[in-house]
C-alpha cells in the first residue's frame, strides 16, 4: 500500500489537473475543490509529508517525502493557514531532503523564489540557471517571486507565456498543470495563486530585487 502522503498528493494533483481543464476561472475551480474536501486533504497531506521529511532528517528513510514546489501553489489557491504554508516550506528547505531527493537547477531557483515571496529568504545570493525547453514558459513566475520582475512586467510576461504554451505543439506539459496544445488549461494556476498569496498576506519582493541574482 502506498504511504498516505503519496496517496493524498496524487489525489490533490488529480483534482487540480481535472479542474484546470474543466472550469474557466480560479473561483469556479476553488469553489468545486473546497466543496469536495480538498482543503482538508491538502492539510492532511502537509502534516503527513512533514512527518516523513522529519524522519529523513533523522536518518530514517522509509519513504520519500514530496518536495515538489508546485504544491505551494495549491496552498495559496485554497487559502490555507500560514502554519500549513510554513510546514511545507520547511520541507522544501530541509537540506537532508534536498540531498537525498534533489531538484533540478531550475526548480531549485523556483523554490528560492517561493521562499523569497513567502518572506523566509529575503537575503541570499542566487544563481539563475539557463532555462531550456518547457522551463522557459515558467521562468517569469520564478523571476517575479524572487524579485527580478516588476508587477507590471510579470503580468505581461505571464499572459504571453500562458498563450504561447497552451497553443504550442513542440513541448509537452507532463504535469498537465500549465497546458500545451494537446491538453490546454483554461486558466493560469501559477499567476492566480501568486496573486492570491499577495492579496492574502503580501508578497515580499515588492516588485524589486529581494535577492541578489547572479546570472551564470
HELIX and SHEET records of a PDB file:
HELIX    1   1 UNK A    4  UNK A   20  1                                  17    
HELIX    2   2 UNK A   26  UNK A   35  1                                  10    
HELIX    3   3 UNK A   38  UNK A   57  1                                  20    
HELIX    4   4 UNK A   71  UNK A   78  1                                   8    
HELIX    5   5 UNK A   82  UNK A   93  1                                  12    
HELIX    6   6 UNK A   95  UNK A  100  1                                   6    
HELIX    7   7 UNK A  105  UNK A  118  1                                  14    
HELIX    8   8 UNK A  135  UNK A  146  1                                  12    
HELIX    9   9 UNK A  151  UNK A  167  1                                  17    
HELIX   10  10 UNK A  189  UNK A  201  1                                  13    
SHEET    1   A 2 UNK A 125  UNK A 128  0                                        
SHEET    2   A 2 UNK A 212  UNK A 215  1                                        
END                                                                             
